[in-house]
């Protein structure tokens, strides 16, 4: 853990990354409405995007799909974990944390670009629908 902590990547950083992923995925309380639409589809529908905003939405959604790609990367790393000695396991954990941070930074850039394309009214909707659940933030942060 020392290698992770010296880079400022402790448990708090992991919780922040998870909260950031929840934000990118639009997994807020308002998105949890009962509907046949997914939370992302509900968010898209509730924003009433103009055709000019759709490109920014697609770029945002593409970046938000990174957690699916990260899952595959984690599974591959997990398969290696038991075959490595302790120092190499720590190297693998550090590499995974760096990859997670890079993914989060990419998602952050895409979110900010999309957010900049929204009107003030759309930003209010987006902010409300992408808040993590209240009980999540109280127990995780």
Phi, psi and omega in degrees: 000336182301322180295324179288316182294326181294338176267008178076020184249077179259197180300323179298320179297320179297317179296323178294319178299315180297317178296321177297320178295321177299320178297312182297323181278354179070035185265057179262175182297325180291337180279351185272016180297151177283120182193163175279348179276147175288164177303323179292319178294321177297318178298311180303313181297318184288341180280340181050057183292148175276162176304326180293336181270346185298324179298317178295322177298314181298319178296319178298313181295322178299317178292326181289342177283353180304324178303327177295318178292324179295326177301316179296320178296318179296319179298318179296317179295321180298322178296328179280332192308310184289346181269356186255152172282170187304313180298321180287329174297318179296320176300319179295317178298316179299315180298320179294319179296319178297317179297319178298317180295319177299316177301314181296320178296319177297316178296321179297315179299316180295319179298316181295322178294318178295314181301322179296334180277350182276151173285165177304322179293319179293326178297321178299315179297312181300313180301315181293319185280347181251007174292136172296155178304145183304316182294332178294311184292327181288326182268340186259334186259000000 
